[in-house]
Amino acid sequence: MPTATATCRGGRKGRHRHPRTTIQDVADALGLAKGTVSRALNDYPDISERTRLKVARKAAQLGYRPLAPAQAIRTGRTRSIGLVLSIDADDAQKPFLTDFLDGVSRAASAEHWTLTVATAASESDVLDTILRLIDERKADGFILPRTRVRDPRVDLCRRHAVPFVLYGRVADDRGCAWYDIRGEAAIRDAVLRLAGFGHRRIAFVNGGSQYACSRLRHEGFLAGMAKAGLPVQAELVLEGAMTREAGAQATRALLRSGLPPTAIVYALDAAAIGGIGAAAGLGLSVGRDISIIGYDGIPEGALVSPALTTFGVDTCAAGKRLAEILIESIRSGRPEELRELSDARLVVRQSDGPPSMAPARLAETIHKNLTTEEKDE
């Protein structure tokens, strides 16, 4: 008995195709008007969240998928999230990038949105790339990571009335949606943890002053010292350490000073990892002679010796929440109602503990371990 076949374009024989699920099919299944379903699927603000979710669930159940080109023409939206990454000399985004993108992608996919990622070599290239994506209608809105104190990306999006969400906070937050981690609270708690161990001379190595998070983390250090009843020594507060090399350099400067700290808090794990290497190079036992605490929770912190005590950030969860907030901001047009803070989590390892000697004794130990050339520097 012959087998029934269907002929495809070009005269080819293929399998029977199931008819495509339409908006009318979804509307009939729900008992709603076709126009209501269409507006719900296209995120029109006059449709309630309850109706939108009900329509989205039924559409997924029936296997409905909108034709993207037609939808873009109809709504003026591409249902795409834009993310432009600056791959600069410090490459400070690299440690969190994989998990972060995973979180953004998962949240976008859950809403049947896509993610458009581009890279740029400099700050001006970032602005040019965002502008190109706007002009080419490649993204409906942007996630802006590594927020700066004065952020030209924010100004650009405002000028072009393009939605955006900050991974961080800015002083002028008019029209801003944002998601951030309470880094200032983590740095404060790091100071209090060290003070609880008995440290009285605590240093702070901050990141780049151009970033908004650096200002907040510095405030957290000051708050921790004040709560612990400890004086802040200006010579023990350094800035600009975004890499291992910069962290190592800052650490050597602190430890080779006349009266070194017995503990150091770092605004970034990368700098703290460099600090562990620098302290070991001066003959110190990290976790005993000198205590070190970082912030970020990058995987490398668990691999150094001793493993780094840090305040870890769930970057996958952050990426997911940023995507969700941006999509909601695009739908609602009310970005200022979409602002959230989360906490970092203390990850206790081996790089901190009670001091084994007073600062004066520590200075003597370091001096003895210096080479003749280092002593002459």
KELUMGU-590163 format. One record per residue (C-alpha): residue number from 0; chain; x, y, z; residue in one letter. Coordinates in steps of 0.25 Angstrom, whole numbers. Each point is the difference from the previous one (the first is absolute). Layout:
% KELUMGU-590163
i: NUM&ch: A&x: X&y: Y&z: Z&aa: A $
...
//
This chain:
% KELUMGU-590163
i: 0&ch: A&x: 0&y: 0&z: 0&aa: M $
i: 1&ch: A&x: 6&y: 13&z: -4&aa: P $
i: 2&ch: A&x: 4&y: 10&z: 11&aa: T $
i: 3&ch: A&x: -6&y: 14&z: 0&aa: A $
i: 4&ch: A&x: 10&y: 11&z: -2&aa: T $
i: 5&ch: A&x: -1&y: 15&z: -1&aa: A $
i: 6&ch: A&x: 8&y: 8&z: -10&aa: T $
i: 7&ch: A&x: 8&y: 12&z: 5&aa: C $
i: 8&ch: A&x: 4&y: 12&z: -9&aa: R $
i: 9&ch: A&x: 9&y: -4&z: -11&aa: G $
i: 10&ch: A&x: -7&y: -13&z: -2&aa: G $
i: 11&ch: A&x: 7&y: -7&z: 12&aa: R $
i: 12&ch: A&x: -7&y: -10&z: 8&aa: K $
i: 13&ch: A&x: -1&y: 1&z: 15&aa: G $
i: 14&ch: A&x: -8&y: -2&z: 12&aa: R $
i: 15&ch: A&x: -13&y: 5&z: 3&aa: H $
i: 16&ch: A&x: 1&y: 13&z: 7&aa: R $
i: 17&ch: A&x: -10&y: 4&z: 12&aa: H $
i: 18&ch: A&x: -7&y: 13&z: -3&aa: P $
i: 19&ch: A&x: 7&y: 12&z: 7&aa: R $
i: 20&ch: A&x: -7&y: 4&z: 13&aa: T $
i: 21&ch: A&x: -6&y: 14&z: -2&aa: T $
i: 22&ch: A&x: -4&y: 11&z: 9&aa: I $
i: 23&ch: A&x: -15&y: -3&z: -3&aa: Q $
i: 24&ch: A&x: 3&y: -14&z: 6&aa: D $
i: 25&ch: A&x: 5&y: 6&z: 13&aa: V $
i: 26&ch: A&x: -12&y: 9&z: 0&aa: A $
i: 27&ch: A&x: -10&y: -11&z: -2&aa: D $
i: 28&ch: A&x: 6&y: -9&z: 11&aa: A $
i: 29&ch: A&x: -1&y: 12&z: 10&aa: L $
i: 30&ch: A&x: -13&y: 6&z: -5&aa: G $
i: 31&ch: A&x: 7&y: 13&z: -2&aa: L $
i: 32&ch: A&x: -1&y: 10&z: -12&aa: A $
i: 33&ch: A&x: 12&y: -2&z: -10&aa: K $
i: 34&ch: A&x: 4&y: 14&z: 2&aa: G $
i: 35&ch: A&x: 1&y: -2&z: 15&aa: T $
i: 36&ch: A&x: 9&y: -12&z: -2&aa: V $
i: 37&ch: A&x: 8&y: 8&z: -10&aa: S $
i: 38&ch: A&x: 2&y: 12&z: 9&aa: R $
i: 39&ch: A&x: 3&y: -10&z: 12&aa: A $
i: 40&ch: A&x: 11&y: -7&z: -8&aa: L $
i: 41&ch: A&x: 6&y: 13&z: -4&aa: N $
i: 42&ch: A&x: 1&y: 6&z: 13&aa: D $
i: 43&ch: A&x: -10&y: 12&z: -1&aa: Y $
i: 44&ch: A&x: -1&y: 7&z: 13&aa: P $
i: 45&ch: A&x: -15&y: 1&z: 0&aa: D $
i: 46&ch: A&x: 0&y: -15&z: 2&aa: I $
i: 47&ch: A&x: 0&y: -5&z: 14&aa: S $
i: 48&ch: A&x: 12&y: -8&z: 5&aa: E $
i: 49&ch: A&x: -10&y: -11&z: 4&aa: R $
i: 50&ch: A&x: -6&y: -1&z: -14&aa: T $
i: 51&ch: A&x: 14&y: 1&z: -6&aa: R $
i: 52&ch: A&x: 5&y: -12&z: 8&aa: L $
i: 53&ch: A&x: -13&y: -8&z: -3&aa: K $
i: 54&ch: A&x: 2&y: 2&z: -15&aa: V $
i: 55&ch: A&x: 15&y: -3&z: 1&aa: A $
i: 56&ch: A&x: -2&y: -13&z: 7&aa: R $
i: 57&ch: A&x: -11&y: -4&z: -10&aa: K $
i: 58&ch: A&x: 8&y: 4&z: -12&aa: A $
i: 59&ch: A&x: 12&y: -9&z: 5&aa: A $
i: 60&ch: A&x: -9&y: -11&z: 3&aa: Q $
i: 61&ch: A&x: -6&y: 0&z: -14&aa: L $
i: 62&ch: A&x: 14&y: 2&z: -6&aa: G $
i: 63&ch: A&x: -3&y: 14&z: -6&aa: Y $
i: 64&ch: A&x: 13&y: 8&z: -5&aa: R $
i: 65&ch: A&x: -2&y: 14&z: -6&aa: P $
i: 66&ch: A&x: 7&y: 3&z: -13&aa: L $
i: 67&ch: A&x: 11&y: 9&z: 5&aa: A $
i: 68&ch: A&x: 1&y: 9&z: -13&aa: P $
i: 69&ch: A&x: -16&y: 2&z: 0&aa: A $
i: 70&ch: A&x: 0&y: 3&z: 15&aa: Q $
i: 71&ch: A&x: 11&y: 10&z: -1&aa: A $
i: 72&ch: A&x: -7&y: 7&z: -11&aa: I $
i: 73&ch: A&x: -13&y: 0&z: 8&aa: R $
i: 74&ch: A&x: 5&y: 4&z: 13&aa: T $
i: 75&ch: A&x: 13&y: 8&z: -3&aa: G $
i: 76&ch: A&x: 8&y: -10&z: 9&aa: R $
i: 77&ch: A&x: 10&y: -11&z: -3&aa: T $
i: 78&ch: A&x: -2&y: -7&z: 14&aa: R $
i: 79&ch: A&x: 15&y: 1&z: 2&aa: S $
i: 80&ch: A&x: 9&y: 4&z: 11&aa: I $
i: 81&ch: A&x: 13&y: 8&z: -3&aa: G $
i: 82&ch: A&x: 13&y: -2&z: 8&aa: L $
i: 83&ch: A&x: 12&y: 7&z: -5&aa: V $
i: 84&ch: A&x: 13&y: -5&z: 7&aa: L $
i: 85&ch: A&x: 13&y: 9&z: 1&aa: S $
i: 86&ch: A&x: 12&y: -9&z: -1&aa: I $
i: 87&ch: A&x: 10&y: 9&z: 5&aa: D $
i: 88&ch: A&x: 14&y: -2&z: 5&aa: A $
i: 89&ch: A&x: -5&y: -4&z: 14&aa: D $
i: 90&ch: A&x: -10&y: -10&z: -6&aa: D $
i: 91&ch: A&x: -6&y: 1&z: 14&aa: A $
i: 92&ch: A&x: -14&y: -5&z: -5&aa: Q $
i: 93&ch: A&x: 7&y: -14&z: -4&aa: K $
i: 94&ch: A&x: -2&y: -7&z: 13&aa: P $
i: 95&ch: A&x: -15&y: 1&z: 1&aa: F $
i: 96&ch: A&x: -3&y: 0&z: -15&aa: L $
i: 97&ch: A&x: -4&y: -14&z: -2&aa: T $
i: 98&ch: A&x: -10&y: -2&z: 12&aa: D $
i: 99&ch: A&x: -5&y: 14&z: -3&aa: F $
i: 100&ch: A&x: -3&y: -2&z: -14&aa: L $
i: 101&ch: A&x: -7&y: -14&z: 3&aa: D $
i: 102&ch: A&x: -9&y: 7&z: 10&aa: G $
i: 103&ch: A&x: -4&y: 11&z: -10&aa: V $
i: 104&ch: A&x: -2&y: -10&z: -11&aa: S $
i: 105&ch: A&x: -9&y: -9&z: 9&aa: R $
i: 106&ch: A&x: -9&y: 12&z: 4&aa: A $
i: 107&ch: A&x: -1&y: 5&z: -14&aa: A $
i: 108&ch: A&x: -3&y: -14&z: -6&aa: S $
i: 109&ch: A&x: -11&y: -2&z: 11&aa: A $
i: 110&ch: A&x: -7&y: 12&z: -6&aa: E $
i: 111&ch: A&x: 3&y: -4&z: -15&aa: H $
i: 112&ch: A&x: 10&y: 11&z: -1&aa: W $
i: 113&ch: A&x: 14&y: 0&z: -6&aa: T $
i: 114&ch: A&x: 13&y: 6&z: 5&aa: L $
i: 115&ch: A&x: 9&y: 8&z: -9&aa: T $
i: 116&ch: A&x: 14&y: 1&z: 5&aa: V $
i: 117&ch: A&x: 11&y: 9&z: -6&aa: A $
i: 118&ch: A&x: 14&y: 3&z: 5&aa: T $
i: 119&ch: A&x: 7&y: 13&z: -1&aa: A $
i: 120&ch: A&x: 15&y: 4&z: 2&aa: A $
i: 121&ch: A&x: -2&y: 14&z: 7&aa: S $
i: 122&ch: A&x: -10&y: 8&z: 7&aa: E $
i: 123&ch: A&x: -3&y: 8&z: -13&aa: S $
i: 124&ch: A&x: -1&y: -13&z: -8&aa: D $
i: 125&ch: A&x: -11&y: -4&z: 10&aa: V $
i: 126&ch: A&x: -8&y: 12&z: -2&aa: L $
i: 127&ch: A&x: 1&y: -2&z: -15&aa: D $
i: 128&ch: A&x: -4&y: -14&z: 1&aa: T $
i: 129&ch: A&x: -12&y: 3&z: 8&aa: I $
i: 130&ch: A&x: -4&y: 11&z: -10&aa: L $
i: 131&ch: A&x: 2&y: -10&z: -11&aa: R $
i: 132&ch: A&x: -9&y: -10&z: 6&aa: L $
i: 133&ch: A&x: -11&y: 11&z: 3&aa: I $
i: 134&ch: A&x: 1&y: 5&z: -15&aa: D $
i: 135&ch: A&x: -1&y: -14&z: -5&aa: E $
i: 136&ch: A&x: -11&y: -4&z: 9&aa: R $
i: 137&ch: A&x: 8&y: -12&z: 6&aa: K $
i: 138&ch: A&x: -5&y: 2&z: 14&aa: A $
i: 139&ch: A&x: -12&y: 5&z: 8&aa: D $
i: 140&ch: A&x: 9&y: 4&z: 12&aa: G $
i: 141&ch: A&x: 13&y: -2&z: 6&aa: F $
i: 142&ch: A&x: 7&y: -6&z: 13&aa: I $
i: 143&ch: A&x: 11&y: 10&z: 4&aa: L $
i: 144&ch: A&x: 10&y: -8&z: 9&aa: P $
i: 145&ch: A&x: 12&y: 7&z: 7&aa: R $
i: 146&ch: A&x: -8&y: 13&z: 3&aa: T $
i: 147&ch: A&x: 9&y: 12&z: 1&aa: R $
i: 148&ch: A&x: -1&y: 12&z: 9&aa: V $
i: 149&ch: A&x: -3&y: 8&z: -13&aa: R $
i: 150&ch: A&x: -5&y: -10&z: -10&aa: D $
i: 151&ch: A&x: -1&y: 5&z: -15&aa: P $
i: 152&ch: A&x: -8&y: -12&z: -3&aa: R $
i: 153&ch: A&x: -11&y: 4&z: 9&aa: V $
i: 154&ch: A&x: 0&y: 14&z: -7&aa: D $
i: 155&ch: A&x: -1&y: -7&z: -14&aa: L $
i: 156&ch: A&x: -11&y: -9&z: 3&aa: C $
i: 157&ch: A&x: -8&y: 12&z: 7&aa: R $
i: 158&ch: A&x: 2&y: 9&z: -13&aa: R $
i: 159&ch: A&x: -5&y: -11&z: -9&aa: H $
i: 160&ch: A&x: -12&y: -4&z: 10&aa: A $
i: 161&ch: A&x: 6&y: -14&z: 0&aa: V $
i: 162&ch: A&x: -3&y: -9&z: 13&aa: P $
i: 163&ch: A&x: 11&y: -5&z: 8&aa: F $
i: 164&ch: A&x: 4&y: -6&z: 13&aa: V $
i: 165&ch: A&x: 12&y: 2&z: 8&aa: L $
i: 166&ch: A&x: 8&y: -10&z: 7&aa: Y $
i: 167&ch: A&x: 4&y: 10&z: 11&aa: G $
i: 168&ch: A&x: -4&y: 13&z: 4&aa: R $
i: 169&ch: A&x: 2&y: 14&z: -4&aa: V $
i: 170&ch: A&x: -1&y: 14&z: 7&aa: A $
i: 171&ch: A&x: -10&y: 5&z: -10&aa: D $
i: 172&ch: A&x: -10&y: -11&z: -1&aa: D $
i: 173&ch: A&x: -11&y: 7&z: -7&aa: R $
i: 174&ch: A&x: -7&y: -10&z: -9&aa: G $
i: 175&ch: A&x: 9&y: -11&z: 4&aa: C $
i: 176&ch: A&x: -4&y: -15&z: 3&aa: A $
i: 177&ch: A&x: 11&y: -7&z: 7&aa: W $
i: 178&ch: A&x: 5&y: -12&z: 7&aa: Y $
i: 179&ch: A&x: 12&y: -1&z: 9&aa: D $
i: 180&ch: A&x: 7&y: -7&z: 11&aa: I $
i: 181&ch: A&x: 2&y: 7&z: 14&aa: R $
i: 182&ch: A&x: 15&y: 0&z: -2&aa: G $
i: 183&ch: A&x: 2&y: 11&z: 11&aa: E $
i: 184&ch: A&x: -7&y: -10&z: 10&aa: A $
i: 185&ch: A&x: 10&y: -11&z: -4&aa: A $
i: 186&ch: A&x: 12&y: 9&z: 2&aa: I $
i: 187&ch: A&x: -5&y: 5&z: 13&aa: R $
i: 188&ch: A&x: -3&y: -14&z: 5&aa: D $
i: 189&ch: A&x: 14&y: -4&z: -5&aa: A $
i: 190&ch: A&x: 6&y: 11&z: 9&aa: V $
i: 191&ch: A&x: -8&y: -5&z: 12&aa: L $
i: 192&ch: A&x: 4&y: -14&z: -2&aa: R $
i: 193&ch: A&x: 15&y: 4&z: 0&aa: L $
i: 194&ch: A&x: -3&y: 9&z: 12&aa: A $
i: 195&ch: A&x: -6&y: -12&z: 7&aa: G $
i: 196&ch: A&x: 12&y: -8&z: -2&aa: F $
i: 197&ch: A&x: 8&y: 11&z: 7&aa: G $
i: 198&ch: A&x: 6&y: 8&z: -11&aa: H $
i: 199&ch: A&x: 1&y: 14&z: 2&aa: R $
i: 200&ch: A&x: 8&y: 5&z: -12&aa: R $
i: 201&ch: A&x: -8&y: -3&z: -12&aa: I $
i: 202&ch: A&x: 2&y: 5&z: -14&aa: A $
i: 203&ch: A&x: -9&y: 1&z: -12&aa: F $
i: 204&ch: A&x: 4&y: -2&z: -14&aa: V $
i: 205&ch: A&x: -11&y: 6&z: -9&aa: N $
i: 206&ch: A&x: -3&y: -1&z: -15&aa: G $
i: 207&ch: A&x: -1&y: 10&z: -11&aa: G $
i: 208&ch: A&x: -5&y: 14&z: 5&aa: S $
i: 209&ch: A&x: -8&y: 1&z: -13&aa: Q $
i: 210&ch: A&x: -10&y: -11&z: 4&aa: Y $
i: 211&ch: A&x: -12&y: 3&z: 9&aa: A $
i: 212&ch: A&x: 2&y: -13&z: 8&aa: C $
i: 213&ch: A&x: 14&y: 5&z: 5&aa: S $
i: 214&ch: A&x: -6&y: 12&z: 6&aa: R $
i: 215&ch: A&x: -10&y: -9&z: 7&aa: L $
i: 216&ch: A&x: 10&y: -10&z: 5&aa: R $
i: 217&ch: A&x: 9&y: 11&z: 5&aa: H $
i: 218&ch: A&x: -12&y: 5&z: 8&aa: E $
i: 219&ch: A&x: -2&y: -14&z: 5&aa: G $
i: 220&ch: A&x: 15&y: -1&z: 5&aa: F $
i: 221&ch: A&x: -2&y: 14&z: 8&aa: L $
i: 222&ch: A&x: -13&y: -5&z: 6&aa: A $
i: 223&ch: A&x: 7&y: -13&z: 4&aa: G $
i: 224&ch: A&x: 12&y: 7&z: 7&aa: M $
i: 225&ch: A&x: -10&y: 10&z: 7&aa: A $
i: 226&ch: A&x: -8&y: -11&z: 5&aa: K $
i: 227&ch: A&x: 12&y: -8&z: 5&aa: A $
i: 228&ch: A&x: 5&y: 13&z: 7&aa: G $
i: 229&ch: A&x: 13&y: 0&z: -9&aa: L $
i: 230&ch: A&x: 7&y: 12&z: -6&aa: P $
i: 231&ch: A&x: 1&y: 1&z: -15&aa: V $
i: 232&ch: A&x: 15&y: 2&z: -4&aa: Q $
i: 233&ch: A&x: 0&y: 7&z: -13&aa: A $
i: 234&ch: A&x: 13&y: -7&z: -4&aa: E $
i: 235&ch: A&x: -7&y: -13&z: 1&aa: L $
i: 236&ch: A&x: -11&y: 3&z: -10&aa: V $
i: 237&ch: A&x: 4&y: -2&z: -15&aa: L $
i: 238&ch: A&x: -8&y: 1&z: -13&aa: E $
i: 239&ch: A&x: 1&y: -5&z: -14&aa: G $
i: 240&ch: A&x: 3&y: -15&z: 2&aa: A $
i: 241&ch: A&x: -8&y: -7&z: -11&aa: M $
i: 242&ch: A&x: 9&y: -11&z: -3&aa: T $
i: 243&ch: A&x: 10&y: -11&z: 7&aa: R $
i: 244&ch: A&x: 12&y: 9&z: -4&aa: E $
i: 245&ch: A&x: -6&y: 13&z: 6&aa: A $
i: 246&ch: A&x: -5&y: -8&z: 12&aa: G $
i: 247&ch: A&x: 14&y: -6&z: 2&aa: A $
i: 248&ch: A&x: 7&y: 14&z: -2&aa: Q $
i: 249&ch: A&x: -10&y: 6&z: 10&aa: A $
i: 250&ch: A&x: 3&y: -11&z: 10&aa: T $
i: 251&ch: A&x: 15&y: 2&z: 0&aa: R $
i: 252&ch: A&x: -2&y: 15&z: 2&aa: A $
i: 253&ch: A&x: -8&y: -3&z: 12&aa: L $
i: 254&ch: A&x: 8&y: -11&z: 6&aa: L $
i: 255&ch: A&x: 14&y: 7&z: -2&aa: R $
i: 256&ch: A&x: -5&y: 13&z: 7&aa: S $
i: 257&ch: A&x: 5&y: 4&z: 13&aa: G $
i: 258&ch: A&x: -11&y: -6&z: 8&aa: L $
i: 259&ch: A&x: -8&y: -10&z: -9&aa: P $
i: 260&ch: A&x: -14&y: -5&z: 2&aa: P $
i: 261&ch: A&x: -3&y: -14&z: 6&aa: T $
i: 262&ch: A&x: -12&y: -1&z: -9&aa: A $
i: 263&ch: A&x: -4&y: 5&z: -14&aa: I $
i: 264&ch: A&x: -14&y: 1&z: -6&aa: V $
i: 265&ch: A&x: -1&y: 0&z: -15&aa: Y $
i: 266&ch: A&x: -11&y: 5&z: -9&aa: A $
i: 267&ch: A&x: 2&y: -10&z: -10&aa: L $
i: 268&ch: A&x: 5&y: -15&z: 0&aa: D $
i: 269&ch: A&x: 10&y: 2&z: -11&aa: A $
i: 270&ch: A&x: 7&y: 10&z: 8&aa: A $
i: 271&ch: A&x: -1&y: -8&z: 13&aa: A $
i: 272&ch: A&x: 6&y: -12&z: -8&aa: I $
i: 273&ch: A&x: 12&y: 9&z: -4&aa: G $
i: 274&ch: A&x: 1&y: 4&z: 14&aa: G $
i: 275&ch: A&x: 1&y: -15&z: 5&aa: I $
i: 276&ch: A&x: 12&y: -2&z: -10&aa: G $
i: 277&ch: A&x: 7&y: 13&z: 5&aa: A $
i: 278&ch: A&x: -1&y: -3&z: 14&aa: A $
i: 279&ch: A&x: 5&y: -14&z: -2&aa: A $
i: 280&ch: A&x: 12&y: 6&z: -8&aa: G $
i: 281&ch: A&x: 3&y: 8&z: 13&aa: L $
i: 282&ch: A&x: 1&y: -13&z: 8&aa: G $
i: 283&ch: A&x: -13&y: 2&z: 7&aa: L $
i: 284&ch: A&x: -10&y: -11&z: 3&aa: S $
i: 285&ch: A&x: -14&y: 5&z: -5&aa: V $
i: 286&ch: A&x: -11&y: -3&z: 10&aa: G $
i: 287&ch: A&x: 10&y: 1&z: 11&aa: R $
i: 288&ch: A&x: 10&y: 11&z: -1&aa: D $
i: 289&ch: A&x: -9&y: 8&z: -9&aa: I $
i: 290&ch: A&x: -15&y: -1&z: -2&aa: S $
i: 291&ch: A&x: -6&y: 2&z: -14&aa: I $
i: 292&ch: A&x: -15&y: 1&z: -4&aa: I $
i: 293&ch: A&x: -5&y: 2&z: -14&aa: G $
i: 294&ch: A&x: -13&y: 3&z: -7&aa: Y $
i: 295&ch: A&x: -7&y: -6&z: -12&aa: D $
i: 296&ch: A&x: 1&y: -15&z: 2&aa: G $
i: 297&ch: A&x: 7&y: -3&z: -13&aa: I $
i: 298&ch: A&x: 4&y: -15&z: -2&aa: P $
i: 299&ch: A&x: 15&y: 3&z: 0&aa: E $
i: 300&ch: A&x: -1&y: 4&z: 15&aa: G $
i: 301&ch: A&x: -2&y: -14&z: 4&aa: A $
i: 302&ch: A&x: 12&y: -5&z: -8&aa: L $
i: 303&ch: A&x: 11&y: 9&z: 6&aa: V $
i: 304&ch: A&x: 8&y: -4&z: 13&aa: S $
i: 305&ch: A&x: -6&y: 3&z: 10&aa: P $
i: 306&ch: A&x: -14&y: 0&z: -6&aa: A $
i: 307&ch: A&x: -6&y: 14&z: 1&aa: L $
i: 308&ch: A&x: -10&y: 4&z: 10&aa: T $
i: 309&ch: A&x: -10&y: 9&z: -8&aa: T $
i: 310&ch: A&x: -14&y: 5&z: -2&aa: F $
i: 311&ch: A&x: -6&y: -7&z: -12&aa: G $
i: 312&ch: A&x: -10&y: 5&z: -10&aa: V $
i: 313&ch: A&x: -9&y: -9&z: -7&aa: D $
i: 314&ch: A&x: 2&y: 6&z: -14&aa: T $
i: 315&ch: A&x: -9&y: -10&z: -7&aa: C $
i: 316&ch: A&x: -12&y: 5&z: 9&aa: A $
i: 317&ch: A&x: 4&y: 14&z: -2&aa: A $
i: 318&ch: A&x: 0&y: -2&z: -15&aa: G $
i: 319&ch: A&x: -13&y: -6&z: 0&aa: K $
i: 320&ch: A&x: -6&y: 11&z: 9&aa: R $
i: 321&ch: A&x: 5&y: 11&z: -9&aa: L $
i: 322&ch: A&x: -6&y: -6&z: -12&aa: A $
i: 323&ch: A&x: -13&y: -2&z: 7&aa: E $
i: 324&ch: A&x: 0&y: 14&z: 5&aa: I $
i: 325&ch: A&x: 3&y: 6&z: -14&aa: L $
i: 326&ch: A&x: -11&y: -8&z: -7&aa: I $
i: 327&ch: A&x: -10&y: 5&z: 11&aa: E $
i: 328&ch: A&x: 5&y: 14&z: -2&aa: S $
i: 329&ch: A&x: -2&y: 0&z: -15&aa: I $
i: 330&ch: A&x: -14&y: -6&z: 2&aa: R $
i: 331&ch: A&x: -4&y: 10&z: 11&aa: S $
i: 332&ch: A&x: 8&y: 13&z: -3&aa: G $
i: 333&ch: A&x: 2&y: 2&z: 15&aa: R $
i: 334&ch: A&x: 15&y: -3&z: 2&aa: P $
i: 335&ch: A&x: 0&y: 8&z: 14&aa: E $
i: 336&ch: A&x: -9&y: -11&z: 6&aa: E $
i: 337&ch: A&x: 10&y: -11&z: -4&aa: L $
i: 338&ch: A&x: 12&y: 1&z: 10&aa: R $
i: 339&ch: A&x: 5&y: -11&z: 8&aa: E $
i: 340&ch: A&x: 12&y: -3&z: 9&aa: L $
i: 341&ch: A&x: 6&y: -14&z: 4&aa: S $
i: 342&ch: A&x: 10&y: -4&z: 10&aa: D $
i: 343&ch: A&x: 14&y: -7&z: -2&aa: A $
i: 344&ch: A&x: 3&y: -13&z: 7&aa: R $
i: 345&ch: A&x: 12&y: -2&z: 9&aa: L $
i: 346&ch: A&x: 8&y: -11&z: -4&aa: V $
i: 347&ch: A&x: 10&y: -4&z: 11&aa: V $
i: 348&ch: A&x: 13&y: -6&z: -5&aa: R $
i: 349&ch: A&x: 14&y: 0&z: 6&aa: Q $
i: 350&ch: A&x: 6&y: 14&z: -4&aa: S $
i: 351&ch: A&x: -5&y: 7&z: 13&aa: D $
i: 352&ch: A&x: 1&y: -2&z: 15&aa: G $
i: 353&ch: A&x: 5&y: 6&z: 13&aa: P $
i: 354&ch: A&x: 13&y: 8&z: -1&aa: P $
i: 355&ch: A&x: 13&y: -7&z: 4&aa: S $
i: 356&ch: A&x: 8&y: 12&z: 3&aa: M $
i: 357&ch: A&x: -2&y: 15&z: 2&aa: A $
i: 358&ch: A&x: 3&y: 10&z: -11&aa: P $
i: 359&ch: A&x: 14&y: 4&z: 5&aa: A $
i: 360&ch: A&x: 4&y: -15&z: 1&aa: R $
i: 361&ch: A&x: -6&y: -3&z: -14&aa: L $
i: 362&ch: A&x: 8&y: 12&z: -6&aa: A $
i: 363&ch: A&x: 13&y: -6&z: 6&aa: E $
i: 364&ch: A&x: -3&y: -14&z: -6&aa: T $
i: 365&ch: A&x: -3&y: 6&z: -14&aa: I $
i: 366&ch: A&x: 13&y: 8&z: 1&aa: H $
i: 367&ch: A&x: 8&y: -12&z: 3&aa: K $
i: 368&ch: A&x: -6&y: -8&z: -12&aa: N $
i: 369&ch: A&x: 4&y: 11&z: -10&aa: L $
i: 370&ch: A&x: 11&y: -2&z: -9&aa: T $
i: 371&ch: A&x: 12&y: 10&z: 0&aa: T $
i: 372&ch: A&x: -6&y: 6&z: -13&aa: E $
i: 373&ch: A&x: -14&y: 2&z: 6&aa: E $
i: 374&ch: A&x: 6&y: 6&z: 13&aa: K $
i: 375&ch: A&x: 7&y: 11&z: -9&aa: D $
i: 376&ch: A&x: -13&y: 3&z: -8&aa: E $
//
